[in-house]
Amino acid sequence: MESAILAALWAAGTPLTPGQVQSAIGPSLARTTVTTILSRLYEKGTVARSRAGRGFAYTPTEDEPGLTARRMHSELRKREDRGTVLARFVSQLTDEDERLLRELLDGEAP
């Protein structure tokens, strides 16, 4: 549900109210559910909000790649043995992803 809401916010490119988010994603979620999810995303720092009438309009704080990177860092911080986690992550990379990671670590632009 969070992903669908974030996708709607990214696509809009402008702050959206919960009602506007609901319209963008379709009637599969009640407006109150959308509002609750947006509030939780705000508490996590994933979206910012500004006053819009009696409620709020929401904007993502990061683009999709930035959010994915933040989630990866968050998961890594949860583990005591970061080396093992990183080793397993790297061992599961495709050859292309491994090449790209090597370029990035060497300071080369992709």
C-alpha positions as a Markdown table, in Angstrom:
| # | Residue | x | y | z |
|---|---|---|---|---|
| 1 | Met | 0.0 | 0.0 | 0.0 |
| 2 | Glu | 2.8 | 2.4 | 0.8 |
| 3 | Ser | 4.4 | 1.7 | -2.6 |
| 4 | Ala | 1.2 | 2.5 | -4.4 |
| 5 | Ile | 0.8 | 5.8 | -2.5 |
| 6 | Leu | 4.4 | 6.8 | -3.0 |
| 7 | Ala | 4.1 | 6.0 | -6.8 |
| 8 | Ala | 1.1 | 8.3 | -7.0 |
| 9 | Leu | 3.0 | 11.1 | -5.2 |
| 10 | Trp | 6.0 | 10.6 | -7.5 |
| 11 | Ala | 3.9 | 10.6 | -10.6 |
| 12 | Ala | 2.0 | 13.8 | -9.5 |
| 13 | Gly | 5.1 | 15.8 | -9.0 |
| 14 | Thr | 3.2 | 18.2 | -6.8 |
| 15 | Pro | 1.8 | 17.9 | -3.2 |
| 16 | Leu | -1.4 | 15.8 | -3.0 |
| 17 | Thr | -4.1 | 15.6 | -0.3 |
| 18 | Pro | -5.3 | 12.1 | 0.8 |
| 19 | Gly | -8.3 | 12.5 | -1.4 |
| 20 | Gln | -6.2 | 13.2 | -4.4 |
| 21 | Val | -4.0 | 10.3 | -3.6 |
| 22 | Gln | -7.0 | 8.0 | -3.4 |
| 23 | Ser | -8.3 | 9.3 | -6.7 |
| 24 | Ala | -4.9 | 8.6 | -8.3 |
| 25 | Ile | -4.6 | 5.0 | -7.0 |
| 26 | Gly | -8.3 | 4.1 | -7.4 |
| 27 | Pro | -11.0 | 3.1 | -5.0 |
| 28 | Ser | -9.2 | 0.0 | -3.7 |
| 29 | Leu | -8.3 | 1.9 | -0.5 |
| 30 | Ala | -10.6 | 4.0 | 1.7 |
| 31 | Arg | -9.7 | 7.6 | 2.1 |
| 32 | Thr | -9.2 | 7.0 | 5.9 |
| 33 | Thr | -6.7 | 4.2 | 5.1 |
| 34 | Val | -4.8 | 6.5 | 2.7 |
| 35 | Thr | -4.7 | 9.2 | 5.4 |
| 36 | Thr | -3.4 | 6.6 | 7.9 |
| 37 | Ile | -0.7 | 5.4 | 5.6 |
| 38 | Leu | 0.3 | 9.0 | 4.7 |
| 39 | Ser | 0.6 | 9.8 | 8.4 |
| 40 | Arg | 2.8 | 6.8 | 9.0 |
| 41 | Leu | 5.0 | 7.7 | 6.0 |
| 42 | Tyr | 5.3 | 11.2 | 7.5 |
| 43 | Glu | 6.4 | 9.8 | 10.8 |
| 44 | Lys | 9.0 | 7.7 | 9.0 |
| 45 | Gly | 10.3 | 10.8 | 7.2 |
| 46 | Thr | 9.4 | 9.4 | 3.8 |
| 47 | Val | 7.0 | 12.2 | 3.0 |
| 48 | Ala | 6.7 | 15.8 | 4.0 |
| 49 | Arg | 3.4 | 17.6 | 4.6 |
| 50 | Ser | 2.1 | 21.1 | 4.4 |
| 51 | Arg | -1.2 | 22.6 | 5.3 |
| 52 | Ala | -3.9 | 22.4 | 2.6 |
| 53 | Gly | -7.2 | 23.8 | 4.0 |
| 54 | Arg | -8.2 | 21.9 | 7.1 |
| 55 | Gly | -5.9 | 19.0 | 6.3 |
| 56 | Phe | -2.5 | 18.3 | 4.7 |
| 57 | Ala | -1.0 | 17.8 | 1.3 |
| 58 | Tyr | 1.9 | 15.3 | 1.1 |
| 59 | Thr | 5.2 | 15.3 | -1.0 |
| 60 | Pro | 7.8 | 12.5 | -1.1 |
| 61 | Thr | 11.1 | 13.5 | 0.6 |
| 62 | Glu | 13.1 | 11.4 | -1.8 |
| 63 | Asp | 12.9 | 10.0 | -5.3 |
| 64 | Glu | 12.4 | 6.2 | -5.7 |
| 65 | Pro | 16.1 | 5.3 | -5.9 |
| 66 | Gly | 16.9 | 7.5 | -2.9 |
| 67 | Leu | 14.1 | 5.8 | -0.9 |
| 68 | Thr | 15.4 | 2.3 | -1.9 |
| 69 | Ala | 18.9 | 3.2 | -0.8 |
| 70 | Arg | 17.6 | 4.5 | 2.5 |
| 71 | Arg | 15.7 | 1.3 | 3.1 |
| 72 | Met | 18.8 | -0.7 | 2.3 |
| 73 | His | 20.9 | 1.3 | 4.8 |
| 74 | Ser | 18.1 | 0.9 | 7.4 |
| 75 | Glu | 18.2 | -2.9 | 7.0 |
| 76 | Leu | 22.0 | -2.9 | 7.2 |
| 77 | Arg | 22.0 | -0.9 | 10.4 |
| 78 | Lys | 19.7 | -3.5 | 12.1 |
| 79 | Arg | 22.4 | -6.2 | 11.8 |
| 80 | Glu | 25.4 | -6.6 | 14.1 |
| 81 | Asp | 27.4 | -8.5 | 11.5 |
| 82 | Arg | 27.3 | -6.1 | 8.6 |
| 83 | Gly | 30.2 | -7.9 | 6.8 |
| 84 | Thr | 28.2 | -11.1 | 6.5 |
| 85 | Val | 25.1 | -9.2 | 5.3 |
| 86 | Leu | 27.1 | -7.3 | 2.7 |
| 87 | Ala | 29.0 | -10.5 | 1.6 |
| 88 | Arg | 25.7 | -12.3 | 1.1 |
| 89 | Phe | 24.2 | -9.3 | -0.8 |
| 90 | Val | 27.2 | -9.1 | -3.1 |
| 91 | Ser | 27.3 | -12.8 | -3.7 |
| 92 | Gln | 23.7 | -12.6 | -5.1 |
| 93 | Leu | 24.4 | -9.8 | -7.5 |
| 94 | Thr | 24.2 | -10.4 | -11.2 |
| 95 | Asp | 27.4 | -10.0 | -13.2 |
| 96 | Glu | 26.0 | -6.7 | -14.6 |
| 97 | Asp | 25.1 | -5.4 | -11.1 |
| 98 | Glu | 28.5 | -6.5 | -9.8 |
| 99 | Arg | 30.3 | -4.6 | -12.6 |
| 100 | Leu | 28.2 | -1.5 | -11.9 |
| 101 | Leu | 28.9 | -1.7 | -8.2 |
| 102 | Arg | 32.7 | -2.0 | -8.9 |
| 103 | Glu | 32.5 | 1.1 | -11.1 |
| 104 | Leu | 30.6 | 3.1 | -8.4 |
| 105 | Leu | 33.1 | 2.0 | -5.7 |
| 106 | Asp | 36.0 | 3.1 | -8.0 |
| 107 | Gly | 34.4 | 6.5 | -8.4 |
| 108 | Glu | 33.4 | 6.0 | -12.0 |
| 109 | Ala | 30.1 | 7.2 | -13.2 |
| 110 | Pro | 27.8 | 4.5 | -14.5 |
